[in-house]
Amino acid sequence: MKKALYAKIVELISQETGLRPEDVFINLVEVAKENWSFGNGIAQYAT
């Protein structure tokens, strides 16, 4: 699923911006849930 997601993101970025696919770099970093915020600057899981 991640490979398909990356491919689609690159495809859309390339279409919308004219960037070459080989110039798009995607870096996803998984972090602990206490470092997430689901809007309004509120870290819902932070203690």
VEXDREN-708547 format. One record per residue (C-alpha): residue number from 0; residue in three letters; chain; y, z, x. Coordinates in nm, 4 decimals. Layout:
residues N
REC_NUM_ALA_A_Y_Z_X
...
//
This chain:
residues 47
REC_0_MET_A_0.0000_0.0000_0.0000
REC_1_LYS_A_0.2381_0.0760_0.2873
REC_2_LYS_A_0.1775_-0.2654_0.4435
REC_3_ALA_A_0.2546_-0.4353_0.1122
REC_4_LEU_A_0.5686_-0.2239_0.0717
REC_5_TYR_A_0.6931_-0.3106_0.4204
REC_6_ALA_A_0.6253_-0.6804_0.3661
REC_7_LYS_A_0.8149_-0.6820_0.0353
REC_8_ILE_A_1.1107_-0.4933_0.1819
REC_9_VAL_A_1.1322_-0.7392_0.4719
REC_10_GLU_A_1.1028_-1.0341_0.2347
REC_11_LEU_A_1.3863_-0.9095_0.0134
REC_12_ILE_A_1.6131_-0.8127_0.3029
REC_13_SER_A_1.5588_-1.1524_0.4611
REC_14_GLN_A_1.6341_-1.3360_0.1361
REC_15_GLU_A_1.9453_-1.1322_0.0557
REC_16_THR_A_2.1000_-1.1135_0.4016
REC_17_GLY_A_1.9657_-1.4111_0.5932
REC_18_LEU_A_1.8224_-1.1846_0.8633
REC_19_ARG_A_1.5096_-1.3082_1.0315
REC_20_PRO_A_1.2018_-1.1066_0.9270
REC_21_GLU_A_1.1295_-1.0279_1.2928
REC_22_ASP_A_1.4713_-0.8598_1.3173
REC_23_VAL_A_1.3983_-0.6066_1.0399
REC_24_PHE_A_1.2740_-0.2696_1.1605
REC_25_ILE_A_1.1395_-0.0193_0.9079
REC_26_ASN_A_1.0830_0.3399_1.0089
REC_27_LEU_A_0.9553_0.5914_0.7543
REC_28_VAL_A_0.9339_0.9522_0.8608
REC_29_GLU_A_0.7323_1.1903_0.6469
REC_30_VAL_A_0.8852_1.5367_0.6320
REC_31_ALA_A_0.8011_1.8660_0.4676
REC_32_LYS_A_0.9017_1.8906_0.1012
REC_33_GLU_A_1.1600_2.1620_0.1714
REC_34_ASN_A_1.3625_1.8924_0.3527
REC_35_TRP_A_1.3863_1.6753_0.0390
REC_36_SER_A_1.6741_1.6560_-0.2046
REC_37_PHE_A_1.6376_1.4802_-0.5389
REC_38_GLY_A_2.0050_1.4219_-0.6052
REC_39_ASN_A_2.3311_1.6152_-0.6214
REC_40_GLY_A_2.2773_1.7549_-0.2717
REC_41_ILE_A_2.0326_2.0136_-0.4047
REC_42_ALA_A_1.7295_2.0803_-0.1889
REC_43_GLN_A_1.5055_2.1763_-0.4788
REC_44_TYR_A_1.2142_2.2984_-0.2645
REC_45_ALA_A_1.4190_2.4900_-0.0059
REC_46_THR_A_1.3900_2.8662_-0.0120
//
